Every structure is written in structure tokens, then in C-alpha cells.
Amino acid sequence: MGKQQNIATYQAKLAQYIKLGSVSAQYQHIQETAQFLKQVFTELGGAVRVFDEHKFPLVFADFPAATPAANATTVLFYNHYDVQPAEPLALWRTDPWTLTKQDGKFFGRGIADCKGDLFVRLTALKNYLDEYGQPPVHIKFLVEGAEEIASQGLDDYFKQHSELFQSDLIIWESGTKNERGQLRITGGNKGISCFEISADSASRDLHSSNSAIIDGALWHLIDGISSLHQHGKISVAGFYDNITAPTLRAKNLAHKMYFSSAKLSKLYQLQYPFLQGDNEEKIKEAYLFAPSFNIEGISGGYEGASVKTVLPAHGGAKFDMRLVPGQDPADVADKVAAQLYNNGFGDLKVDYTMGVTAYRSDMDAPLIKELIATAQTVYGGTDSVEVLPTSAGTGPSYNFNHYLHAPIAAIGISNPNSGAHAPNENVTEADYLSGIEVITQFFANLSAHTRAEDHSITA
């Protein structure tokens, strides 16, 4: 089967994959999707196991080296088969659960994050196997089903089965181009701590005339929240303790990151200045290396049409704190609760929801450098690829490194307008095809180096 036929075949399979609306937050199509992947990997020739000790099965596919050896270079591809909910549906220009090609782009929920990336990698492996046969390198795939809800159960899967997942390089779920069109390769992720803070001021909502003498839940909640964040800095005792500072090499990579405050402001139609002012070096460092405190939403009282004059008895807010290496998600939430108590808001209730620990990779690891060099060749030279020591987003990279002790690099097919998690999620067809070429060539380069090393040993 030729490369073009492989691309068409796996695009058809990708359409089936997109159609399985595997929304982890709503536990939709999770079991079906795991079994679908088992079939796809099996048809490709992999030895497949589906671990189901938890609610969200973990799919593992193994493609051993042509001549199995304990020292064979092993590459593990990590992806996740769960996606975000598609709502609001009214804002989609296409059906989110139907892979649709339109204006040179593929649309569908999960195409950018990260169902499309998995099928790019599968197509690349199929192309390599058809042209060269079984490679001298060991290839593994690990696909989880709960990444969008903080990888629930993943740590337990590692504790039980990590010996199967051992590898020399982990290629992360997805990646993107930057605003300048350079392919961005990153290592690691920020962590996250998610929690809710709630206030109860009375047994029921009161007439708003009582606001002259009674502190309502929402004002009390807002005052408590404000006490945690002063002048753009997180005012929580111990929050910044034990943070692992970035290396000089990591900072240098960050400073080379393409960033235009003017373009970003225009793209997102920002109404407020950046927290770091006009200093783009500080903006870059904060984006990659600084923790943050975000209010996801505040609720309470009357939010309907016209007016209802009530003094709300209950108010709640959802938060996420992006974390950096050295910070523990649950510990951070505990420190928030302690700070509220010390600030006179001990009655506010803090409920920790979930969290992920941060990890930062060494981008000078030999196999990562090989991946970077391959991408530069495919995309057109050194300046076509941007290398960053971490992503500002969150993923379970800490778990992988903790159990597997292998360097991590993210590479993928997204772009700044892909809209992951948003309506009209998309990737360009050109980036999809380039992604296949990069991974196919990476297999070929690794195989060539492995054969050369084997020859030098036996010569």
C-alpha cells in the first residue's frame, strides 16, 4: 500500500475516531473508544493491552524492534483519547463529531487535541513499515482516557505497569506552531491546582434592603478572594517556597521564543495591558516559568433578566493555579485555605478538586536533539523550528518522568488558530501532512543511526 493510500485509509479511521465523542468529563464513549484503538493498533501489527483497573481504560500498544535487545532505543508516544465537551454547539460551523475538510482545514472535536496527532503518528508508522519493514528501534504507544480531567487513574497505572512503559524518549501528545509559523517543540508542562471557594451567609436569600446591615455571601467571597491576590502577585504564605528556578539554558530558550504583544493583543482583542507591562522578556519568563492564579468563574444570586433585588445567601467561585516545578497541587490548596483563615475569612470553604505536578525537560538530551534536527530538515532549516523548555499548559509529564526517567518532547500539528477546547477546533491539511513526514523521517533517522551503531560494534 502506497503512502497516499495510507494517508487516505488512516484519515477514514480518524473520522471514526472523531465520531466517538469521548468526553471524559461526561463519561461519554470512553469504553467504546478504548476498544476502537485496540482494534486499530492490532491491525497495524502491535501487541495491544487495554488496562481497565480504573474507570478510564489505558491503551498500550507495543511494536518491538526487529531484533529485540535490551539496549534497543525505545520511543514511547503518549496521547489521550478523551476530549473536551463540544458546547456551545451553536458556535460550530460544522458538526463537531464529524471530521470535515473545509478550506484546507480539518474540523472536529479533538482533531488538534489530540486525536489528529495520534493518527499522524500511526500513519507515519504504517508508511515506515511498508517501506522499510520492522525497524531496529522499539516503538510504544500509551493512550489514556482522562487527560482532560487531570489524568485520573494514570498514576496508579504507572505504579502497576511502569515496567512495560520504559523508554528512552517520550514524544508528547501534541504540539503547535507559533504565531510566526515556526514549528514549536517543547519539553514538559506547568502543573495545576484546581479548587473551589464558597461562602454561605444565611439560610436563604434575603431582601436586598438588608445589605445595609448584613454582609452578603458574594461580597464576603469577593473580599476573601481579593485578600489572596495583591498588585498582580499571589499573596499566599509559602506559595513561592521550594520553587525550582529555570536553568540559564532554559531562560535563554525562553528569551528566543517568538512573542509579539501587539499581535497577541490584536488576535485576542485584549482590553487590558499585560501584567508585566511592555517588557516582553518578563512576559516570556512569566508565561513559561511563573505560577499564576486564575478565577474560572463566580456564581451566586440572581443572574436572570431584568432585576431581582436579593441579598445572596450563597456564592461560589472556581479557580485554577498554574504551578511550576517544586510546587505540590494539594499543598497549594491547603495554603490558600490557611491564608484565608489568617486573613479573617476562615468561614470560607475551600474544596480541592484535582491537580497535576509540573515538569520541565532537558532539551539537550540526545534523542530530543535528533527529533529537533529531523523537524528542521522537514520544515526548512534551523529557523523553522522553535525550541522551548516547557509548555505553559498542563499535562501529566511529571508522572511520566517520575516513573520512566526519560526526556520528554512535544511536537504536533496545531497552530495558534486551531481552537483546542473551543468551537471549530481545526488543523490545516498541510500541517497534518507535514506531521506525518516528520515522524516518518524520525523513524528512518533513528533506524539508520541504530544500524550504523550496530555495524560499528560488529565490524
C-alpha positions in Angstrom: 0.0 0.0 0.0 1.5 3.4 -1.0 1.8 6.4 1.2 -1.1 8.3 -0.3 -3.3 5.3 0.2 -2.1 5.0 3.8 -3.0 8.7 4.4 -6.5 8.1 3.0 -7.0 4.9 5.0 -6.0 6.4 8.3 -8.0 9.6 7.6 -11.0 7.4 7.3 -10.1 5.7 10.6 -9.6 9.2 12.1 -13.1 10.1 11.1 -14.4 7.1 13.0 -12.2 8.2 16.0 -13.6 11.7 15.9 -17.2 10.4 15.7 -16.6 8.7 19.0 -17.3 11.7 21.2 -15.1 10.5 24.1 -15.8 13.3 26.6 -14.2 12.3 29.8 -15.9 15.0 31.9 -19.3 13.4 30.9 -18.0 9.8 30.7 -19.2 9.5 27.1 -18.0 6.8 24.7 -14.9 6.0 26.8 -15.1 2.2 26.7 -16.0 2.2 23.0 -13.1 4.4 22.1 -10.6 2.3 24.0 -11.8 -0.8 22.2 -11.7 1.1 18.9 -8.0 1.9 19.4 -7.2 -1.6 20.4 -8.5 -2.7 17.0 -6.6 0.0 15.1 -3.3 -0.9 16.9 -3.8 -4.6 16.4 -4.5 -4.1 12.6 -1.2 -2.2 12.4 0.7 -5.2 14.0 1.1 -4.1 17.6 0.8 -6.2 20.7 -2.0 -4.4 22.5 -3.2 -4.4 26.1 -6.1 -2.4 27.5 -5.7 -1.9 31.2 -9.0 -1.3 32.9 -8.4 -1.2 36.6 -9.9 2.2 36.6 -12.9 3.9 35.1 -10.9 5.2 32.2 -9.0 2.4 30.4 -5.4 2.8 29.4 -4.5 1.5 25.9 -0.9 0.3 25.4 0.5 -0.9 22.1 3.9 -2.4 21.6 5.9 -2.6 18.4 9.2 -4.4 19.3 12.5 -3.8 17.4 13.2 -6.2 14.5 16.0 -7.8 16.6 14.8 -7.5 20.2 17.6 -6.4 22.5 17.7 -5.0 26.0 19.6 -1.9 24.7 17.4 -1.2 21.7 16.4 2.5 21.5 12.8 2.8 22.7 10.5 5.7 21.8 7.1 6.0 23.6 4.4 8.1 22.1 1.9 9.5 24.6 -1.6 10.6 23.5 -5.0 10.7 25.1 -8.3 9.7 23.5 -10.6 11.9 25.7 -11.7 15.3 24.5 -13.4 18.4 25.9 -17.2 18.8 25.6 -18.2 20.4 22.3 -20.5 23.0 23.8 -21.5 25.7 22.8 -22.8 23.8 19.8 -24.3 26.8 18.2 -20.9 28.3 17.5 -19.7 25.4 15.4 -19.7 25.8 11.7 -19.6 22.0 11.2 -20.8 19.0 13.3 -18.1 18.7 16.0 -18.3 14.9 15.8 -17.9 14.6 12.1 -14.4 15.1 10.6 -15.0 17.8 8.0 -12.5 19.1 5.4 -13.2 22.7 4.5 -11.0 25.5 3.2 -7.8 23.4 3.5 -8.5 22.5 7.1 -9.9 19.6 9.1 -12.6 20.4 11.6 -13.8 18.3 14.5 -13.6 18.0 18.3 -10.2 16.5 19.2 -8.6 17.0 15.8 -6.0 19.3 17.4 -6.1 17.9 21.0 -5.1 15.3 20.2 -6.8 12.7 18.1 -5.3 14.1 14.9 -1.8 13.8 16.3 -2.3 10.1 17.2 -3.3 9.3 13.6 -0.5 11.3 12.2 1.8 9.0 14.2 0.0 5.9 13.2 0.1 6.9 9.5 3.8 7.6 9.8 4.5 4.2 11.4 2.5 2.5 8.7 4.4 4.3 6.0 7.7 3.3 7.6 6.7 -0.3 8.0 5.6 -0.5 4.4 8.8 1.0 3.1 11.5 -0.4 5.4 9.9 -3.3 7.4 10.2 -3.7 11.1 12.6 -1.1 12.5 15.6 -1.7 14.7 14.1 0.6 17.3 11.4 -0.3 19.8 8.2 1.8 19.4 5.4 2.0 22.0 2.1 3.9 22.3 0.4 4.8 25.5 -3.1 6.4 25.2 -5.0 7.4 28.2 -8.7 8.4 28.5 -8.7 11.0 31.3 -6.2 13.7 30.4 -8.8 16.4 30.2 -9.8 15.7 33.8 -6.3 15.7 35.3 -5.4 12.1 34.2 -7.4 10.3 36.8 -6.0 6.9 37.5 -2.9 7.4 35.4 -0.6 7.4 38.4 -2.0 4.1 39.6 -1.5 2.6 36.1 2.2 3.7 36.3 2.6 2.1 39.7 1.2 -1.2 38.4 2.6 -1.4 34.9 5.5 1.1 34.5 8.0 -1.7 33.6 6.1 -2.1 30.3 6.3 1.6 29.5 10.1 2.1 30.0 11.6 4.1 27.2 14.5 6.4 26.1 12.3 9.2 24.7 8.7 10.2 25.3 7.1 12.1 22.5 4.2 14.1 24.0 0.6 14.2 22.9 0.6 17.2 20.7 2.3 20.5 19.7 1.8 23.6 17.8 3.3 26.2 15.5 3.9 29.7 16.9 2.4 32.9 15.6 5.3 33.3 13.1 4.6 29.9 11.6 7.6 28.1 13.2 7.1 24.6 14.5 7.3 24.7 18.3 8.9 21.8 20.1 8.6 21.9 23.9 9.6 19.8 26.9 7.4 19.4 29.9 4.4 21.3 31.3 3.2 23.6 34.0 1.2 21.9 36.8 -2.2 22.9 38.1 -4.2 23.1 41.3 -8.0 23.3 40.9 -10.3 24.2 43.8 -13.5 25.9 44.7 -14.1 28.5 47.4 -17.7 29.0 48.7 -19.5 31.3 51.1 -22.7 30.9 53.0 -24.1 34.0 54.8 -27.6 33.0 55.7 -30.1 30.1 55.4 -31.8 31.7 52.4 -31.5 34.7 50.1 -32.7 37.9 51.8 -34.3 41.1 50.6 -31.5 43.4 49.3 -32.6 46.2 51.8 -30.7 44.1 54.3 -27.4 44.8 52.6 -27.2 48.0 54.7 -26.6 45.9 57.8 -25.8 42.3 56.6 -22.7 41.1 54.8 -23.9 39.1 51.8 -22.2 35.9 50.6 -20.9 37.3 47.3 -19.3 40.4 48.8 -17.7 38.3 51.5 -16.5 35.9 48.9 -15.1 38.7 46.7 -13.3 40.3 49.7 -11.8 36.9 50.6 -10.6 36.3 47.1 -9.1 39.8 46.9 -7.1 39.2 50.0 -5.2 36.4 48.2 -4.0 38.5 45.2 -2.4 41.9 45.7 -0.9 44.0 42.9 -0.6 41.1 40.5 1.2 38.9 43.0 -0.2 35.9 44.8 -0.4 36.8 48.5 -0.4 33.3 50.0 2.2 32.5 52.6 4.6 29.8 51.4 3.2 29.7 47.9 6.5 30.6 46.3 8.6 28.3 48.6 10.5 25.4 47.1 10.1 26.6 43.5 12.7 25.2 41.2 14.2 28.1 39.2 14.7 27.6 35.5 18.3 27.0 34.3 20.2 29.6 32.4 19.8 27.4 29.3 16.0 27.2 29.8 15.9 31.0 30.2 17.9 31.5 27.0 15.4 29.3 25.1 12.6 31.3 26.6 14.1 34.6 25.5 14.3 33.3 22.0 10.6 32.4 21.9 8.7 34.3 19.3 6.3 36.7 21.0 4.6 39.9 19.9 2.5 41.7 22.5 0.9 43.8 19.7 -0.1 40.8 17.6 -1.4 38.9 20.6 -3.4 41.9 21.7 -4.9 42.1 18.3 -5.5 38.4 17.9 -7.5 38.2 21.2 -8.7 41.8 21.1 -7.3 42.3 24.6 -8.8 45.2 26.5 -6.2 45.4 29.3 -2.4 45.7 29.4 -0.2 42.7 30.1 0.6 42.1 33.7 4.3 42.6 33.1 3.7 45.9 31.1 5.6 46.2 27.9 8.6 44.2 28.9 8.4 41.2 26.6 11.3 39.4 28.2 9.5 39.4 31.5 6.3 38.4 29.7 8.0 35.3 28.2 9.5 34.3 31.6 6.2 34.7 33.4 4.4 32.7 30.7 6.7 29.7 30.9 8.2 29.8 34.4 5.9 31.7 36.8 2.9 30.3 38.6 -0.5 32.0 38.2 -3.8 32.4 39.9 -6.9 32.3 37.7 -10.6 32.8 38.6 -12.5 30.4 36.2 -15.9 31.7 37.2 -18.0 33.2 40.0 -21.7 32.3 40.7 -24.4 33.2 43.1 -27.5 35.3 43.5 -29.8 36.3 40.6 -28.4 36.2 37.1 -31.7 36.3 35.1 -33.4 39.0 33.1 -34.3 42.4 34.5 -34.0 42.8 38.3 -34.4 40.7 41.4 -33.4 42.6 44.5 -31.9 39.9 46.7 -29.0 39.6 49.1 -27.4 36.3 48.0 -27.0 33.7 50.8 -24.6 31.6 48.8 -21.7 32.4 46.5 -19.0 30.2 44.9 -16.0 30.5 42.7 -13.8 28.1 40.7 -10.1 28.6 40.5 -7.0 27.1 38.8 -3.5 27.9 39.8 -0.9 27.0 37.2 2.2 25.7 39.0 5.9 25.2 38.3 8.4 22.5 39.4 8.7 22.3 43.2 5.0 23.1 44.0 2.5 20.4 45.1 -1.1 20.9 43.9 -2.8 19.7 47.1 -0.4 21.6 49.3 -1.1 24.8 47.4 -4.8 24.5 48.0 -4.1 23.9 51.7 -2.0 27.0 51.8 -4.9 29.0 50.2 -7.3 27.8 52.9 -4.7 28.7 55.7 -4.2 32.2 54.2 -8.0 32.8 54.1 -8.2 31.8 57.7 -5.3 34.1 58.7 -6.9 37.0 56.7 -10.1 36.7 58.7 -12.1 34.6 56.2 -11.9 31.2 58.0 -15.6 30.7 57.3 -14.9 30.4 53.5 -14.8 26.8 52.4 -12.0 25.6 50.2 -12.7 22.3 48.3 -9.7 20.9 46.4 -10.8 19.4 43.1 -7.8 18.0 41.3 -4.2 18.8 40.5 -1.2 17.9 38.3 2.5 18.4 39.2 4.8 20.4 36.9 7.8 19.0 35.0 10.5 20.7 32.9 12.5 18.7 30.4 16.2 18.9 29.3 16.0 19.9 25.7 19.7 19.0 25.2 19.0 15.2 25.6 20.4 13.4 22.5 17.2 11.9 21.3 15.4 15.3 21.6 18.1 16.9 19.6 17.6 14.2 16.9 13.9 15.0 16.8 14.6 18.7 16.5 17.1 18.1 13.7 14.6 16.0 11.9 11.9 18.6 12.2 14.3 21.3 10.9 15.1 19.2 7.9 11.4 18.7 7.0 10.3 22.2 7.8 13.1 24.0 6.1 16.1 24.8 8.3 17.2 25.8 11.8 15.0 28.9 11.8 11.9 26.9 11.0 11.7 25.3 14.5 11.4 27.0 17.9 12.5 25.0 21.0 11.1 25.7 24.4 11.9 24.0 27.7 8.3 23.8 28.8 4.7 24.5 27.8 2.5 27.0 29.7 -0.3 24.4 29.6 -0.7 21.4 31.8 -0.3 17.7 31.3 0.9 14.6 33.2 4.5 14.9 32.1 5.7 14.7 35.7 4.2 11.3 36.1 5.9 10.0 33.0 9.3 11.3 34.1 8.9 10.2 37.7 8.3 6.6 36.6 10.1 6.3 33.3 13.0 8.7 33.8 13.1 9.6 30.1 13.3 13.0 28.4 10.0 14.4 27.0 9.4 16.5 23.9 6.1 17.7 22.5 5.6 18.0 18.7 2.4 18.2 16.8 0.1 19.6 14.1 -1.7 22.5 15.8 -1.4 26.3 15.1 -2.4 29.4 17.1 -5.9 29.4 15.5 -6.6 25.6 16.0 -9.0 26.4 18.8 -8.4 23.4 21.1 -11.2 23.2 23.7 -13.2 25.8 21.7 -15.8 25.6 18.9 -14.5 25.0 15.3 -11.3 23.1 16.5 -9.2 22.6 13.5 -5.8 21.8 11.9 -4.6 22.6 8.4 -4.2 19.8 6.0 -0.7 21.0 5.2 0.3 20.7 8.9 -1.3 17.3 9.1 0.7 16.0 6.2 3.9 17.7 7.4 3.4 16.0 10.8 3.3 12.6 9.1 6.5 13.4 7.2 8.4 14.5 10.4 7.5 11.3 12.3 8.2 9.0 9.3 11.6 10.6 8.8 12.3 10.5 12.6 11.8 6.7 12.5 14.1 6.5 9.4 16.8 8.6 11.1 16.7 6.6 14.3 16.8 3.4 12.4 19.8 4.5 10.3 21.7 5.5 13.4 20.9 2.3 15.2 22.0 0.2 12.2 25.3 2.2 12.0 26.0 1.7 15.6 25.3 -2.0 15.4 27.6 -2.2 12.4 30.4 -0.4 14.2 30.1 -2.7 17.1 30.3 -5.9 15.0 32.9 -4.6 12.5 
